[in-house]
Structure formats: structure tokens, C-alpha cells
Amino acid sequence: MTETATFANGCFWCTEALFQQLKGVTSVIPGYTGGKRKNPTYEQVSTGVSGHAEAIQITFDPTIISYETLLDVFWHTHNPTTLNKQGFDVGTQYRSAIFYHDEKQKEIAEKSLQAIKKEGVYADPIVTEITQFDVFYPAENYHKDYYKKHPDAPYCTIVIKPKLEKFWKRYKHLI
């Protein structure tokens, strides 16, 4: 039996590349969620008019990796203190958000938020939204497995690869 987690934490090329590597994650789909426009395109999302965030939808086996562990990776692989911004990516489509699928996920997400605050990792206030999941629109095919297909592209070498290197150090036991 698998479960689903949906996170927005910056560019979905980056987050897909990270979460794909975790044992127990069976799929990571880049897409759009959290807005009002039905069937948005990348162009509509990237201008901010759709209200959607770039997000990933993760299918995972909870007997191998827990939702709590996925949240730990979420908190430690982006900056949850910058409103509508991750690195050079700016706009509401890059906001930090956890889209919970049921009350159990909501409770776990809220506890993880309190734990990360208590941990004191971030000096600035955390602005991550914890919002009920509504609908997810998979991104266009050219976004899927972007890092795997284009590891030498400038964005991949400048942004994604350094993120992966930090991820590998911290989470090698989960890969």
C-alpha cells in the first residue's frame, strides 16, 4: 500500500531530483497545485497568474520511508523562510507549502513545523503554508526527470548539483 505526499519547495526540477533518490519513494511527479486555474500550463504558472505553485507529488511506501522522514527532507533541502522565493527563483509559484492529503498528514506536518522551529535551524520566521490538498496537475513531459536528462545544463550544474551534494551528505543513509 502506497501513500501520497505533495510539497512545493522551489523549482520542481530540483525537488524531483532529490526525492527520487530516497529508498521507499516509488515515483515523483513534477506539477502544479494550490491555484485556481484548471489545467494550467508552465507558461501560466511561471507568470504567477494561475496561483499554482511548482510542486512535486510523491508516491511512497510508508513501510520503507515515513511521511515524517519526507518532511524532514522537505525542511532541510530548501529555505522555508523566504516568501515566494528560492534562490534566484522568485514568484508565488516558488512558495514553500505542504499540501496535506488527510487529517493525519495535517497533524504530522504541523508537528514537524513546530519541531523545525524548536530545532532553531532557521533564524528567520518560517513562512511555509500547510494547506489542504485539492488537485494536482502533472507538468508537461519535458519537465519530468529534467536533471536526469540534462545534468550538464547550466541550471542543473549551478543550482541542482550543489543541492544534491548537500542532500547526499545529510541523507546518504536514506538513499
C-alpha positions as a Markdown table, in Angstrom:
| # | Residue | x | y | z |
|---|---|---|---|---|
| 1 | Met | 0.0 | 0.0 | 0.0 |
| 2 | Thr | 1.4 | 3.3 | -1.0 |
| 3 | Glu | 0.7 | 6.9 | 0.2 |
| 4 | Thr | 1.0 | 10.3 | -1.4 |
| 5 | Ala | 2.7 | 13.4 | -0.3 |
| 6 | Thr | 2.6 | 16.8 | -2.1 |
| 7 | Phe | 5.2 | 19.5 | -1.5 |
| 8 | Ala | 6.1 | 22.8 | -3.0 |
| 9 | Asn | 9.6 | 23.9 | -2.2 |
| 10 | Gly | 11.0 | 25.8 | -5.1 |
| 11 | Cys | 11.8 | 24.7 | -8.6 |
| 12 | Phe | 10.3 | 21.2 | -9.2 |
| 13 | Trp | 13.4 | 20.2 | -11.2 |
| 14 | Cys | 15.4 | 20.5 | -8.0 |
| 15 | Thr | 13.0 | 18.8 | -5.7 |
| 16 | Glu | 12.2 | 16.0 | -8.1 |
| 17 | Ala | 15.9 | 15.2 | -8.3 |
| 18 | Leu | 16.2 | 15.0 | -4.5 |
| 19 | Phe | 13.2 | 13.0 | -3.6 |
| 20 | Gln | 13.6 | 10.5 | -6.5 |
| 21 | Gln | 16.7 | 9.1 | -4.7 |
| 22 | Leu | 15.1 | 8.1 | -1.4 |
| 23 | Lys | 14.5 | 4.4 | -0.7 |
| 24 | Gly | 10.8 | 3.8 | -0.5 |
| 25 | Val | 9.8 | 6.6 | -2.9 |
| 26 | Thr | 8.2 | 4.9 | -5.9 |
| 27 | Ser | 7.6 | 8.0 | -8.0 |
| 28 | Val | 8.0 | 11.8 | -8.0 |
| 29 | Ile | 5.9 | 13.8 | -10.5 |
| 30 | Pro | 6.6 | 17.5 | -11.1 |
| 31 | Gly | 3.4 | 19.5 | -11.5 |
| 32 | Tyr | 1.2 | 22.4 | -10.3 |
| 33 | Thr | -1.1 | 22.7 | -7.3 |
| 34 | Gly | -2.5 | 25.3 | -4.9 |
| 35 | Gly | -4.1 | 27.6 | -7.5 |
| 36 | Lys | -7.4 | 28.2 | -9.1 |
| 37 | Arg | -6.8 | 27.7 | -12.9 |
| 38 | Lys | -7.8 | 24.3 | -14.2 |
| 39 | Asn | -5.1 | 22.5 | -16.3 |
| 40 | Pro | -2.5 | 25.2 | -16.1 |
| 41 | Thr | 0.5 | 25.3 | -18.4 |
| 42 | Tyr | 4.0 | 26.0 | -17.4 |
| 43 | Glu | 3.8 | 29.4 | -19.0 |
| 44 | Gln | 0.7 | 30.3 | -17.0 |
| 45 | Val | 2.3 | 29.1 | -13.7 |
| 46 | Ser | 5.6 | 30.8 | -14.4 |
| 47 | Thr | 3.9 | 34.2 | -14.7 |
| 48 | Gly | 2.2 | 33.8 | -11.4 |
| 49 | Val | -1.3 | 34.4 | -12.8 |
| 50 | Ser | -2.6 | 30.8 | -12.2 |
| 51 | Gly | -2.0 | 30.9 | -8.4 |
| 52 | His | -0.4 | 27.5 | -8.6 |
| 53 | Ala | 3.0 | 26.5 | -7.1 |
| 54 | Glu | 5.6 | 24.4 | -8.8 |
| 55 | Ala | 5.2 | 21.2 | -6.8 |
| 56 | Ile | 6.0 | 17.5 | -6.6 |
| 57 | Gln | 3.7 | 14.7 | -5.9 |
| 58 | Ile | 5.5 | 11.8 | -4.2 |
| 59 | Thr | 4.2 | 8.2 | -4.1 |
| 60 | Phe | 5.9 | 6.3 | -1.3 |
| 61 | Asp | 5.8 | 3.1 | 0.7 |
| 62 | Pro | 5.3 | 4.0 | 4.3 |
| 63 | Thr | 6.8 | 0.7 | 5.5 |
| 64 | Ile | 10.1 | 1.9 | 4.0 |
| 65 | Ile | 10.0 | 5.6 | 4.4 |
| 66 | Ser | 7.7 | 7.6 | 6.6 |
| 67 | Tyr | 5.8 | 10.8 | 5.9 |
| 68 | Glu | 7.8 | 12.3 | 8.8 |
| 69 | Thr | 11.1 | 11.5 | 7.1 |
| 70 | Leu | 9.8 | 13.0 | 3.8 |
| 71 | Leu | 9.0 | 16.2 | 5.8 |
| 72 | Asp | 12.5 | 16.2 | 7.3 |
| 73 | Val | 14.0 | 16.2 | 3.8 |
| 74 | Phe | 11.5 | 18.9 | 2.8 |
| 75 | Trp | 12.5 | 21.2 | 5.6 |
| 76 | His | 16.3 | 20.7 | 5.2 |
| 77 | Thr | 16.5 | 21.0 | 1.4 |
| 78 | His | 15.0 | 24.4 | 0.7 |
| 79 | Asn | 14.7 | 27.7 | 2.6 |
| 80 | Pro | 11.2 | 27.8 | 4.2 |
| 81 | Thr | 11.8 | 31.4 | 5.4 |
| 82 | Thr | 11.8 | 33.2 | 2.1 |
| 83 | Leu | 8.3 | 34.2 | 0.9 |
| 84 | Asn | 7.7 | 33.3 | -2.7 |
| 85 | Lys | 11.4 | 32.8 | -3.4 |
| 86 | Gln | 14.0 | 30.0 | -3.6 |
| 87 | Gly | 17.5 | 31.2 | -4.6 |
| 88 | Phe | 17.2 | 33.1 | -7.8 |
| 89 | Asp | 13.7 | 31.8 | -8.5 |
| 90 | Val | 11.1 | 34.4 | -7.5 |
| 91 | Gly | 7.3 | 34.4 | -7.5 |
| 92 | Thr | 4.3 | 32.8 | -5.9 |
| 93 | Gln | 5.0 | 29.7 | -7.9 |
| 94 | Tyr | 8.1 | 29.1 | -5.8 |
| 95 | Arg | 6.4 | 29.4 | -2.4 |
| 96 | Ser | 7.0 | 26.8 | 0.3 |
| 97 | Ala | 4.0 | 24.7 | 1.0 |
| 98 | Ile | 2.9 | 21.3 | 2.4 |
| 99 | Phe | -0.4 | 20.1 | 0.8 |
| 100 | Tyr | -1.8 | 17.5 | 3.2 |
| 101 | His | -4.0 | 14.7 | 1.9 |
| 102 | Asp | -5.8 | 13.9 | 5.2 |
| 103 | Glu | -6.0 | 14.9 | 8.8 |
| 104 | Lys | -3.2 | 12.6 | 9.8 |
| 105 | Gln | -0.8 | 14.3 | 7.4 |
| 106 | Lys | -2.0 | 17.7 | 8.6 |
| 107 | Glu | -1.2 | 16.8 | 12.2 |
| 108 | Ile | 2.2 | 15.4 | 11.3 |
| 109 | Ala | 3.0 | 18.4 | 9.2 |
| 110 | Glu | 2.0 | 20.8 | 12.0 |
| 111 | Lys | 4.1 | 18.9 | 14.5 |
| 112 | Ser | 7.1 | 18.9 | 12.1 |
| 113 | Leu | 6.8 | 22.7 | 11.7 |
| 114 | Gln | 6.9 | 23.1 | 15.5 |
| 115 | Ala | 9.9 | 20.7 | 15.7 |
| 116 | Ile | 11.9 | 22.6 | 13.0 |
| 117 | Lys | 11.1 | 25.9 | 14.7 |
| 118 | Lys | 12.3 | 24.4 | 18.0 |
| 119 | Glu | 15.4 | 23.0 | 16.4 |
| 120 | Gly | 16.4 | 26.5 | 15.6 |
| 121 | Val | 17.8 | 25.7 | 12.1 |
| 122 | Tyr | 16.4 | 28.9 | 10.6 |
| 123 | Ala | 17.0 | 32.3 | 12.2 |
| 124 | Asp | 14.1 | 33.9 | 10.3 |
| 125 | Pro | 10.4 | 33.1 | 10.7 |
| 126 | Ile | 9.2 | 30.1 | 8.6 |
| 127 | Val | 6.6 | 31.1 | 6.0 |
| 128 | Thr | 5.7 | 27.6 | 4.8 |
| 129 | Glu | 2.0 | 27.1 | 4.2 |
| 130 | Ile | 0.3 | 24.0 | 5.4 |
| 131 | Thr | -2.8 | 23.7 | 3.2 |
| 132 | Gln | -5.3 | 21.0 | 2.4 |
| 133 | Phe | -4.6 | 19.3 | -0.9 |
| 134 | Asp | -7.1 | 19.9 | -3.7 |
| 135 | Val | -5.9 | 18.9 | -7.1 |
| 136 | Phe | -2.6 | 18.2 | -8.8 |
| 137 | Tyr | -1.8 | 18.9 | -12.4 |
| 138 | Pro | 1.2 | 17.0 | -13.8 |
| 139 | Ala | 3.7 | 19.2 | -15.6 |
| 140 | Glu | 4.4 | 18.9 | -19.2 |
| 141 | Asn | 6.5 | 15.9 | -20.2 |
| 142 | Tyr | 9.7 | 17.9 | -20.8 |
| 143 | His | 9.9 | 18.7 | -17.1 |
| 144 | Lys | 9.9 | 15.1 | -16.0 |
| 145 | Asp | 13.3 | 13.7 | -15.0 |
| 146 | Tyr | 14.8 | 17.0 | -16.0 |
| 147 | Tyr | 18.0 | 16.7 | -14.0 |
| 148 | Lys | 18.5 | 13.1 | -15.2 |
| 149 | Lys | 18.1 | 14.1 | -18.8 |
| 150 | His | 20.1 | 17.4 | -18.6 |
| 151 | Pro | 22.7 | 17.1 | -15.9 |
| 152 | Asp | 25.1 | 19.4 | -17.8 |
| 153 | Ala | 22.6 | 22.2 | -18.4 |
| 154 | Pro | 23.6 | 25.4 | -16.7 |
| 155 | Tyr | 20.7 | 25.5 | -14.2 |
| 156 | Cys | 21.5 | 21.9 | -13.3 |
| 157 | Thr | 25.2 | 22.4 | -12.7 |
| 158 | Ile | 24.8 | 25.8 | -10.9 |
| 159 | Val | 21.6 | 25.1 | -8.8 |
| 160 | Ile | 20.6 | 21.4 | -8.7 |
| 161 | Lys | 24.0 | 19.7 | -8.4 |
| 162 | Pro | 25.2 | 21.7 | -5.3 |
| 163 | Lys | 21.7 | 21.0 | -3.7 |
| 164 | Leu | 22.2 | 17.3 | -4.5 |
| 165 | Glu | 25.7 | 17.3 | -3.0 |
| 166 | Lys | 24.4 | 18.7 | 0.3 |
| 167 | Phe | 21.5 | 16.2 | 0.2 |
| 168 | Trp | 23.8 | 13.2 | -0.3 |
| 169 | Lys | 25.9 | 14.2 | 2.7 |
| 170 | Arg | 22.9 | 14.6 | 5.0 |
| 171 | Tyr | 20.7 | 11.8 | 3.8 |
| 172 | Lys | 23.1 | 9.1 | 2.5 |
| 173 | His | 21.5 | 6.7 | 4.9 |
| 174 | Leu | 18.2 | 7.1 | 3.1 |
| 175 | Ile | 19.4 | 6.6 | -0.4 |
